[in-house]
Amino acid sequence: MSHDPLDRRGSAGDSPREERFPRGLVIRLFAYLVAGHVVAGFLYLLFLLGGRNQ
């Protein structure tokens, strides 16, 4: 088996799992995106309400 990424030999028998992202990475990425948007929305709300009171 060759370790050269440009060598296409042996790629026909490779499993299709190698082409996908690991499941834990996808879950973590989704959680970070959701949490990031929730924090950004909360900060936006704080600035919106703070600007109204001045």
mmJSON file of the N, C-alpha and C atoms, coordinates in Angstrom:
{"data_MODEL":{"atom_site":{
"group_PDB":["ATOM","ATOM","ATOM","ATOM","ATOM","ATOM","ATOM","ATOM","ATOM","ATOM","ATOM","ATOM","ATOM","ATOM","ATOM","ATOM","ATOM","ATOM","ATOM","ATOM","ATOM","ATOM","ATOM","ATOM","ATOM","ATOM","ATOM","ATOM","ATOM","ATOM","ATOM","ATOM","ATOM","ATOM","ATOM","ATOM","ATOM","ATOM","ATOM","ATOM","ATOM","ATOM","ATOM","ATOM","ATOM","ATOM","ATOM","ATOM","ATOM","ATOM","ATOM","ATOM","ATOM","ATOM","ATOM","ATOM","ATOM","ATOM","ATOM","ATOM","ATOM","ATOM","ATOM","ATOM","ATOM","ATOM","ATOM","ATOM","ATOM","ATOM","ATOM","ATOM","ATOM","ATOM","ATOM","ATOM","ATOM","ATOM","ATOM","ATOM","ATOM","ATOM","ATOM","ATOM","ATOM","ATOM","ATOM","ATOM","ATOM","ATOM","ATOM","ATOM","ATOM","ATOM","ATOM","ATOM","ATOM","ATOM","ATOM","ATOM","ATOM","ATOM","ATOM","ATOM","ATOM","ATOM","ATOM","ATOM","ATOM","ATOM","ATOM","ATOM","ATOM","ATOM","ATOM","ATOM","ATOM","ATOM","ATOM","ATOM","ATOM","ATOM","ATOM","ATOM","ATOM","ATOM","ATOM","ATOM","ATOM","ATOM","ATOM","ATOM","ATOM","ATOM","ATOM","ATOM","ATOM","ATOM","ATOM","ATOM","ATOM","ATOM","ATOM","ATOM","ATOM","ATOM","ATOM","ATOM","ATOM","ATOM","ATOM","ATOM","ATOM","ATOM","ATOM","ATOM","ATOM","ATOM","ATOM","ATOM","ATOM","ATOM"],
"id":[1,2,3,4,5,6,7,8,9,10,11,12,13,14,15,16,17,18,19,20,21,22,23,24,25,26,27,28,29,30,31,32,33,34,35,36,37,38,39,40,41,42,43,44,45,46,47,48,49,50,51,52,53,54,55,56,57,58,59,60,61,62,63,64,65,66,67,68,69,70,71,72,73,74,75,76,77,78,79,80,81,82,83,84,85,86,87,88,89,90,91,92,93,94,95,96,97,98,99,100,101,102,103,104,105,106,107,108,109,110,111,112,113,114,115,116,117,118,119,120,121,122,123,124,125,126,127,128,129,130,131,132,133,134,135,136,137,138,139,140,141,142,143,144,145,146,147,148,149,150,151,152,153,154,155,156,157,158,159,160,161,162],
"type_symbol":["N","C","C","N","C","C","N","C","C","N","C","C","N","C","C","N","C","C","N","C","C","N","C","C","N","C","C","N","C","C","N","C","C","N","C","C","N","C","C","N","C","C","N","C","C","N","C","C","N","C","C","N","C","C","N","C","C","N","C","C","N","C","C","N","C","C","N","C","C","N","C","C","N","C","C","N","C","C","N","C","C","N","C","C","N","C","C","N","C","C","N","C","C","N","C","C","N","C","C","N","C","C","N","C","C","N","C","C","N","C","C","N","C","C","N","C","C","N","C","C","N","C","C","N","C","C","N","C","C","N","C","C","N","C","C","N","C","C","N","C","C","N","C","C","N","C","C","N","C","C","N","C","C","N","C","C","N","C","C","N","C","C"],
"label_atom_id":["N","CA","C","N","CA","C","N","CA","C","N","CA","C","N","CA","C","N","CA","C","N","CA","C","N","CA","C","N","CA","C","N","CA","C","N","CA","C","N","CA","C","N","CA","C","N","CA","C","N","CA","C","N","CA","C","N","CA","C","N","CA","C","N","CA","C","N","CA","C","N","CA","C","N","CA","C","N","CA","C","N","CA","C","N","CA","C","N","CA","C","N","CA","C","N","CA","C","N","CA","C","N","CA","C","N","CA","C","N","CA","C","N","CA","C","N","CA","C","N","CA","C","N","CA","C","N","CA","C","N","CA","C","N","CA","C","N","CA","C","N","CA","C","N","CA","C","N","CA","C","N","CA","C","N","CA","C","N","CA","C","N","CA","C","N","CA","C","N","CA","C","N","CA","C","N","CA","C","N","CA","C","N","CA","C","N","CA","C"],
"label_alt_id":[null,null,null,null,null,null,null,null,null,null,null,null,null,null,null,null,null,null,null,null,null,null,null,null,null,null,null,null,null,null,null,null,null,null,null,null,null,null,null,null,null,null,null,null,null,null,null,null,null,null,null,null,null,null,null,null,null,null,null,null,null,null,null,null,null,null,null,null,null,null,null,null,null,null,null,null,null,null,null,null,null,null,null,null,null,null,null,null,null,null,null,null,null,null,null,null,null,null,null,null,null,null,null,null,null,null,null,null,null,null,null,null,null,null,null,null,null,null,null,null,null,null,null,null,null,null,null,null,null,null,null,null,null,null,null,null,null,null,null,null,null,null,null,null,null,null,null,null,null,null,null,null,null,null,null,null,null,null,null,null,null,null],
"label_comp_id":["MET","MET","MET","SER","SER","SER","HIS","HIS","HIS","ASP","ASP","ASP","PRO","PRO","PRO","LEU","LEU","LEU","ASP","ASP","ASP","ARG","ARG","ARG","ARG","ARG","ARG","GLY","GLY","GLY","SER","SER","SER","ALA","ALA","ALA","GLY","GLY","GLY","ASP","ASP","ASP","SER","SER","SER","PRO","PRO","PRO","ARG","ARG","ARG","GLU","GLU","GLU","GLU","GLU","GLU","ARG","ARG","ARG","PHE","PHE","PHE","PRO","PRO","PRO","ARG","ARG","ARG","GLY","GLY","GLY","LEU","LEU","LEU","VAL","VAL","VAL","ILE","ILE","ILE","ARG","ARG","ARG","LEU","LEU","LEU","PHE","PHE","PHE","ALA","ALA","ALA","TYR","TYR","TYR","LEU","LEU","LEU","VAL","VAL","VAL","ALA","ALA","ALA","GLY","GLY","GLY","HIS","HIS","HIS","VAL","VAL","VAL","VAL","VAL","VAL","ALA","ALA","ALA","GLY","GLY","GLY","PHE","PHE","PHE","LEU","LEU","LEU","TYR","TYR","TYR","LEU","LEU","LEU","LEU","LEU","LEU","PHE","PHE","PHE","LEU","LEU","LEU","LEU","LEU","LEU","GLY","GLY","GLY","GLY","GLY","GLY","ARG","ARG","ARG","ASN","ASN","ASN","GLN","GLN","GLN"],
"label_asym_id":["A","A","A","A","A","A","A","A","A","A","A","A","A","A","A","A","A","A","A","A","A","A","A","A","A","A","A","A","A","A","A","A","A","A","A","A","A","A","A","A","A","A","A","A","A","A","A","A","A","A","A","A","A","A","A","A","A","A","A","A","A","A","A","A","A","A","A","A","A","A","A","A","A","A","A","A","A","A","A","A","A","A","A","A","A","A","A","A","A","A","A","A","A","A","A","A","A","A","A","A","A","A","A","A","A","A","A","A","A","A","A","A","A","A","A","A","A","A","A","A","A","A","A","A","A","A","A","A","A","A","A","A","A","A","A","A","A","A","A","A","A","A","A","A","A","A","A","A","A","A","A","A","A","A","A","A","A","A","A","A","A","A"],
"label_entity_id":["1","1","1","1","1","1","1","1","1","1","1","1","1","1","1","1","1","1","1","1","1","1","1","1","1","1","1","1","1","1","1","1","1","1","1","1","1","1","1","1","1","1","1","1","1","1","1","1","1","1","1","1","1","1","1","1","1","1","1","1","1","1","1","1","1","1","1","1","1","1","1","1","1","1","1","1","1","1","1","1","1","1","1","1","1","1","1","1","1","1","1","1","1","1","1","1","1","1","1","1","1","1","1","1","1","1","1","1","1","1","1","1","1","1","1","1","1","1","1","1","1","1","1","1","1","1","1","1","1","1","1","1","1","1","1","1","1","1","1","1","1","1","1","1","1","1","1","1","1","1","1","1","1","1","1","1","1","1","1","1","1","1"],
"label_seq_id":[1,1,1,2,2,2,3,3,3,4,4,4,5,5,5,6,6,6,7,7,7,8,8,8,9,9,9,10,10,10,11,11,11,12,12,12,13,13,13,14,14,14,15,15,15,16,16,16,17,17,17,18,18,18,19,19,19,20,20,20,21,21,21,22,22,22,23,23,23,24,24,24,25,25,25,26,26,26,27,27,27,28,28,28,29,29,29,30,30,30,31,31,31,32,32,32,33,33,33,34,34,34,35,35,35,36,36,36,37,37,37,38,38,38,39,39,39,40,40,40,41,41,41,42,42,42,43,43,43,44,44,44,45,45,45,46,46,46,47,47,47,48,48,48,49,49,49,50,50,50,51,51,51,52,52,52,53,53,53,54,54,54],
"pdbx_PDB_ins_code":[null,null,null,null,null,null,null,null,null,null,null,null,null,null,null,null,null,null,null,null,null,null,null,null,null,null,null,null,null,null,null,null,null,null,null,null,null,null,null,null,null,null,null,null,null,null,null,null,null,null,null,null,null,null,null,null,null,null,null,null,null,null,null,null,null,null,null,null,null,null,null,null,null,null,null,null,null,null,null,null,null,null,null,null,null,null,null,null,null,null,null,null,null,null,null,null,null,null,null,null,null,null,null,null,null,null,null,null,null,null,null,null,null,null,null,null,null,null,null,null,null,null,null,null,null,null,null,null,null,null,null,null,null,null,null,null,null,null,null,null,null,null,null,null,null,null,null,null,null,null,null,null,null,null,null,null,null,null,null,null,null,null],
"Cartn_x":[0.839,0.0,0.889,0.601,1.386,0.829,1.738,1.313,1.35,1.583,1.609,0.174,-0.22,-1.601,-1.962,-0.964,-1.241,-1.304,-0.921,-0.951,-2.36,-3.019,-4.407,-4.517,-3.414,-3.484,-4.035,-4.898,-5.468,-6.668,-7.022,-8.16,-9.494,-9.492,-10.75,-11.31,-10.444,-10.904,-11.07,-10.797,-10.92,-12.381,-12.599,-13.969,-14.469,-15.77,-16.305,-16.318,-16.042,-16.033,-14.897,-13.828,-12.679,-12.991,-14.014,-14.339,-15.237,-15.853,-16.755,-16.016,-16.597,-16.06,-16.423,-15.593,-15.969,-17.234,-18.046,-19.342,-19.183,-18.193,-17.968,-17.607,-16.854,-16.48,-17.7,-18.584,-19.796,-20.693,-20.852,-21.695,-21.106,-19.781,-19.124,-19.229,-19.042,-19.147,-20.561,-21.562,-22.955,-23.242,-22.748,-22.981,-22.3,-21.078,-20.378,-21.09,-21.601,-22.323,-23.608,-24.345,-25.586,-25.271,-24.289,-23.928,-23.403,-22.633,-22.113,-23.22,-24.218,-25.336,-26.205,-26.355,-27.13,-26.419,-25.114,-24.349,-24.405,-24.235,-24.296,-25.682,-26.73,-28.081,-28.319,-27.788,-27.926,-27.195,-25.984,-25.242,-25.963,-26.511,-27.273,-28.478,-29.163,-30.308,-29.887,-28.755,-28.264,-27.963,-27.283,-26.968,-28.226,-29.168,-30.419,-31.204,-31.341,-32.071,-31.296,-29.986,-29.17,-29.214,-29.294,-29.357,-30.689,-31.742,-33.073,-33.217,-32.455,-32.601,-31.805,-31.126,-30.333,-31.049],
"Cartn_y":[-1.176,0.0,1.247,2.155,3.369,4.461,5.25,6.368,7.693,7.644,8.845,9.281,10.52,10.947,11.088,11.218,11.352,10.001,8.948,7.604,7.044,6.723,6.266,4.756,4.062,2.612,2.294,1.336,0.935,1.767,2.761,3.597,2.949,1.951,1.305,0.484,-0.065,-0.889,-0.118,1.161,1.952,2.068,2.16,2.286,3.708,3.904,5.253,6.093,5.479,6.23,7.239,7.015,7.911,9.254,9.329,10.562,11.47,10.955,11.752,12.289,13.342,13.862,12.907,12.821,12.006,12.564,11.672,12.082,13.043,12.805,13.687,15.095,15.215,16.526,17.271,16.575,17.204,17.673,16.863,17.228,18.427,18.416,19.528,20.813,20.704,21.874,22.456,21.592,22.035,22.705,22.116,22.694,24.052,24.176,25.462,26.515,26.133,27.09,27.556,26.632,26.994,27.862,27.454,28.225,29.603,29.684,30.978,31.909,31.383,32.215,32.646,31.784,32.149,33.268,33.166,34.21,35.515,35.425,36.626,37.27,36.482,37.013,37.673,37.086,37.673,39.007,39.081,40.344,41.401,40.995,41.928,42.471,41.586,42.015,42.982,42.707,43.604,44.99,45.057,46.344,47.052,46.293,46.889,47.508,46.77,47.284,48.394,48.289,49.318,50.623,50.538,51.746,52.454,51.714,52.304,53.106,52.745,53.392,54.692,55.091,56.314,57.493],
"Cartn_z":[0.0,0.0,0.0,-0.873,-1.001,-0.098,0.467,1.315,0.566,-0.731,-1.555,-1.839,-1.462,-1.683,-3.158,-4.026,-5.454,-6.152,-5.45,-6.026,-5.877,-6.985,-6.956,-6.785,-6.699,-6.505,-5.122,-5.036,-3.755,-3.351,-4.12,-3.736,-4.085,-4.953,-5.331,-4.174,-3.329,-2.217,-0.931,-0.939,0.281,0.692,1.987,2.471,2.25,2.029,1.82,3.091,4.249,5.507,5.565,4.834,4.882,4.239,3.401,2.71,3.542,4.593,5.416,6.627,7.231,8.474,9.603,10.631,11.794,12.451,12.967,13.526,14.703,15.551,16.692,16.262,15.184,14.67,14.148,13.466,12.93,14.073,15.094,16.238,16.966,17.173,17.85,17.043,15.736,14.869,14.903,14.843,14.916,16.253,17.346,18.675,18.793,18.278,18.343,17.507,16.357,15.517,16.193,16.773,17.463,18.676,19.482,20.67,20.28,19.225,18.771,18.33,17.646,17.214,18.388,19.373,20.561,21.325,21.495,22.186,21.391,20.065,19.229,19.3,19.301,19.417,20.764,21.821,23.156,23.239,22.695,22.691,21.854,20.732,19.897,20.669,21.377,22.18,23.279,23.937,24.969,24.399,23.263,22.659,22.158,21.66,21.177,22.33,23.414,24.569,25.282,25.32,25.949,25.174,23.843,23.026,23.142,23.44,23.578,24.858,25.876,27.18,27.286,26.248,26.35,25.768],
"occupancy":[1.0,1.0,1.0,1.0,1.0,1.0,1.0,1.0,1.0,1.0,1.0,1.0,1.0,1.0,1.0,1.0,1.0,1.0,1.0,1.0,1.0,1.0,1.0,1.0,1.0,1.0,1.0,1.0,1.0,1.0,1.0,1.0,1.0,1.0,1.0,1.0,1.0,1.0,1.0,1.0,1.0,1.0,1.0,1.0,1.0,1.0,1.0,1.0,1.0,1.0,1.0,1.0,1.0,1.0,1.0,1.0,1.0,1.0,1.0,1.0,1.0,1.0,1.0,1.0,1.0,1.0,1.0,1.0,1.0,1.0,1.0,1.0,1.0,1.0,1.0,1.0,1.0,1.0,1.0,1.0,1.0,1.0,1.0,1.0,1.0,1.0,1.0,1.0,1.0,1.0,1.0,1.0,1.0,1.0,1.0,1.0,1.0,1.0,1.0,1.0,1.0,1.0,1.0,1.0,1.0,1.0,1.0,1.0,1.0,1.0,1.0,1.0,1.0,1.0,1.0,1.0,1.0,1.0,1.0,1.0,1.0,1.0,1.0,1.0,1.0,1.0,1.0,1.0,1.0,1.0,1.0,1.0,1.0,1.0,1.0,1.0,1.0,1.0,1.0,1.0,1.0,1.0,1.0,1.0,1.0,1.0,1.0,1.0,1.0,1.0,1.0,1.0,1.0,1.0,1.0,1.0,1.0,1.0,1.0,1.0,1.0,1.0],
"B_iso_or_equiv":[0.0,0.0,0.0,0.0,0.0,0.0,0.0,0.0,0.0,0.0,0.0,0.0,0.0,0.0,0.0,0.0,0.0,0.0,0.0,0.0,0.0,0.0,0.0,0.0,0.0,0.0,0.0,0.0,0.0,0.0,0.0,0.0,0.0,0.0,0.0,0.0,0.0,0.0,0.0,0.0,0.0,0.0,0.0,0.0,0.0,0.0,0.0,0.0,0.0,0.0,0.0,0.0,0.0,0.0,0.0,0.0,0.0,0.0,0.0,0.0,0.0,0.0,0.0,0.0,0.0,0.0,0.0,0.0,0.0,0.0,0.0,0.0,0.0,0.0,0.0,0.0,0.0,0.0,0.0,0.0,0.0,0.0,0.0,0.0,0.0,0.0,0.0,0.0,0.0,0.0,0.0,0.0,0.0,0.0,0.0,0.0,0.0,0.0,0.0,0.0,0.0,0.0,0.0,0.0,0.0,0.0,0.0,0.0,0.0,0.0,0.0,0.0,0.0,0.0,0.0,0.0,0.0,0.0,0.0,0.0,0.0,0.0,0.0,0.0,0.0,0.0,0.0,0.0,0.0,0.0,0.0,0.0,0.0,0.0,0.0,0.0,0.0,0.0,0.0,0.0,0.0,0.0,0.0,0.0,0.0,0.0,0.0,0.0,0.0,0.0,0.0,0.0,0.0,0.0,0.0,0.0,0.0,0.0,0.0,0.0,0.0,0.0],
"pdbx_formal_charge":[null,null,null,null,null,null,null,null,null,null,null,null,null,null,null,null,null,null,null,null,null,null,null,null,null,null,null,null,null,null,null,null,null,null,null,null,null,null,null,null,null,null,null,null,null,null,null,null,null,null,null,null,null,null,null,null,null,null,null,null,null,null,null,null,null,null,null,null,null,null,null,null,null,null,null,null,null,null,null,null,null,null,null,null,null,null,null,null,null,null,null,null,null,null,null,null,null,null,null,null,null,null,null,null,null,null,null,null,null,null,null,null,null,null,null,null,null,null,null,null,null,null,null,null,null,null,null,null,null,null,null,null,null,null,null,null,null,null,null,null,null,null,null,null,null,null,null,null,null,null,null,null,null,null,null,null,null,null,null,null,null,null],
"auth_seq_id":[1,1,1,2,2,2,3,3,3,4,4,4,5,5,5,6,6,6,7,7,7,8,8,8,9,9,9,10,10,10,11,11,11,12,12,12,13,13,13,14,14,14,15,15,15,16,16,16,17,17,17,18,18,18,19,19,19,20,20,20,21,21,21,22,22,22,23,23,23,24,24,24,25,25,25,26,26,26,27,27,27,28,28,28,29,29,29,30,30,30,31,31,31,32,32,32,33,33,33,34,34,34,35,35,35,36,36,36,37,37,37,38,38,38,39,39,39,40,40,40,41,41,41,42,42,42,43,43,43,44,44,44,45,45,45,46,46,46,47,47,47,48,48,48,49,49,49,50,50,50,51,51,51,52,52,52,53,53,53,54,54,54],
"auth_comp_id":["MET","MET","MET","SER","SER","SER","HIS","HIS","HIS","ASP","ASP","ASP","PRO","PRO","PRO","LEU","LEU","LEU","ASP","ASP","ASP","ARG","ARG","ARG","ARG","ARG","ARG","GLY","GLY","GLY","SER","SER","SER","ALA","ALA","ALA","GLY","GLY","GLY","ASP","ASP","ASP","SER","SER","SER","PRO","PRO","PRO","ARG","ARG","ARG","GLU","GLU","GLU","GLU","GLU","GLU","ARG","ARG","ARG","PHE","PHE","PHE","PRO","PRO","PRO","ARG","ARG","ARG","GLY","GLY","GLY","LEU","LEU","LEU","VAL","VAL","VAL","ILE","ILE","ILE","ARG","ARG","ARG","LEU","LEU","LEU","PHE","PHE","PHE","ALA","ALA","ALA","TYR","TYR","TYR","LEU","LEU","LEU","VAL","VAL","VAL","ALA","ALA","ALA","GLY","GLY","GLY","HIS","HIS","HIS","VAL","VAL","VAL","VAL","VAL","VAL","ALA","ALA","ALA","GLY","GLY","GLY","PHE","PHE","PHE","LEU","LEU","LEU","TYR","TYR","TYR","LEU","LEU","LEU","LEU","LEU","LEU","PHE","PHE","PHE","LEU","LEU","LEU","LEU","LEU","LEU","GLY","GLY","GLY","GLY","GLY","GLY","ARG","ARG","ARG","ASN","ASN","ASN","GLN","GLN","GLN"],
"auth_asym_id":["A","A","A","A","A","A","A","A","A","A","A","A","A","A","A","A","A","A","A","A","A","A","A","A","A","A","A","A","A","A","A","A","A","A","A","A","A","A","A","A","A","A","A","A","A","A","A","A","A","A","A","A","A","A","A","A","A","A","A","A","A","A","A","A","A","A","A","A","A","A","A","A","A","A","A","A","A","A","A","A","A","A","A","A","A","A","A","A","A","A","A","A","A","A","A","A","A","A","A","A","A","A","A","A","A","A","A","A","A","A","A","A","A","A","A","A","A","A","A","A","A","A","A","A","A","A","A","A","A","A","A","A","A","A","A","A","A","A","A","A","A","A","A","A","A","A","A","A","A","A","A","A","A","A","A","A","A","A","A","A","A","A"],
"auth_atom_id":["N","CA","C","N","CA","C","N","CA","C","N","CA","C","N","CA","C","N","CA","C","N","CA","C","N","CA","C","N","CA","C","N","CA","C","N","CA","C","N","CA","C","N","CA","C","N","CA","C","N","CA","C","N","CA","C","N","CA","C","N","CA","C","N","CA","C","N","CA","C","N","CA","C","N","CA","C","N","CA","C","N","CA","C","N","CA","C","N","CA","C","N","CA","C","N","CA","C","N","CA","C","N","CA","C","N","CA","C","N","CA","C","N","CA","C","N","CA","C","N","CA","C","N","CA","C","N","CA","C","N","CA","C","N","CA","C","N","CA","C","N","CA","C","N","CA","C","N","CA","C","N","CA","C","N","CA","C","N","CA","C","N","CA","C","N","CA","C","N","CA","C","N","CA","C","N","CA","C","N","CA","C","N","CA","C","N","CA","C"],
"pdbx_PDB_model_num":[1,1,1,1,1,1,1,1,1,1,1,1,1,1,1,1,1,1,1,1,1,1,1,1,1,1,1,1,1,1,1,1,1,1,1,1,1,1,1,1,1,1,1,1,1,1,1,1,1,1,1,1,1,1,1,1,1,1,1,1,1,1,1,1,1,1,1,1,1,1,1,1,1,1,1,1,1,1,1,1,1,1,1,1,1,1,1,1,1,1,1,1,1,1,1,1,1,1,1,1,1,1,1,1,1,1,1,1,1,1,1,1,1,1,1,1,1,1,1,1,1,1,1,1,1,1,1,1,1,1,1,1,1,1,1,1,1,1,1,1,1,1,1,1,1,1,1,1,1,1,1,1,1,1,1,1,1,1,1,1,1,1]
}}}
